[in-house]
Amino acid sequence: MKTFEHSEMIQGLPKQFFAKLVNKVAAAKTKHDDIINLGQGNPDQPTAPHIIKALQEAAENPLYSKYSPFRGYSFLKEAVATYYKREYGVEVDPEKEVAVLMGAKAGLVEVSQCLLNQGDVALVPDPGYPDYWSGIALAGANMSFMPLKAEHDFLPDFSQLHKNDLQKSKLMFLNYPNNPTGATATEALFQDAIEIGNKHDICIVHDFAYGAIGFDGKKPLSMLEVPGAKDVGVEMITMSKTYNMAGWRVGFAVGNPSVIEAINLIQDHLHCSLYGGIQEAAAKALLGPQDCVDELVQRYESRRNTFISALQNIGWNVKAPQGSFFAWLPVPEGYTSETFADLLLEKAQVAVAPGIGFGDHGEGYVRVGLLSDEDVLLEAAKRIEKLDLFSTD
Ligand code: PLP
């Protein structure tokens, strides 16, 4: 059997840090059958029945056995435009300002390939979602990190950006509600980003994957609500989190027509859109009753309240996330994010994601997914309490 050498492009891809975590959890499972895995970001609830039914019915339509239009069915792009108008009061041209994606992940990787040449720079949040790095690596471009610090509410401090990086940058990634920190954006953040985009010809890509998940009655802000956003940016949204459709692979890029055209062009070469039945069901999800979304947000909020209070009661000084389904927890003194995650896995059989996997500024934190029932989260807190790491005086 020959072993073929991988291309330089493949060899240049960033290492998948979280593959290590998956292996550690699998190894721990061989020793303990009661591991509580809070390390992942996979929604635990099923897709709502009316959306599944829409797919079942659509599967009978012979039209959908054929190739879908390369750029997706117009009815789906129109549904996205209706969604933006209904949810954010934003007008979107369905043909020129919406690209149908096989999940937001695909769009987030593709946008770098569309806009970056070798040696260009992309501004990337640190900590941040690692898939931004992948597209930048595939484009042969470089990253300049924007630290997200607790003292700045996990928003980038644009005043700290180097002039040189700004001159070389063509792309900036933002992500609110934020993975991994659970922070939400302010209007001022988007206004400043748009100003930078205009001044330095930088495309602002707002990853709005957790856009539907905001707590305490606060609806997260879409960047497109801010005047001028479409002039310099696009927003990526996904059905994965809002409608528990992670396995269905449906997302959208919405905004600046030149960026949407570039994404459509690259996709013309890579694939032939999604199965038509999935597109029909996705459109019905966007246009249909939204109680399932409201219930989901309430569920996450209730889990957040239960888990954060339980941790605070055992003396762990943690803050409640404002959005997303993650909690970002500071590690106690004397540990790194990785040694602390190892300790929790080995001694409490609780898996969490070490912050360092999201970038250097993720050090000092672990990320927990609020993707288990409250009794499981309470059990995790109880097991952590037994390690006697925190003082309740
Ligand atoms: N962006 C962020 C911040 C995410 O956490 C995720 C998924 O975990 C995605 C994008 C990708 O979503 P999708 O399932 O649409 O590819």
Residues whose N, C-alpha, C, O or C-beta is under 5 A from the ligand:
A	BS01	PLP	G41 G103 A104 K105 A106 Y129 N175 N179 D207 A209 T238 S240 A246 V250 G251
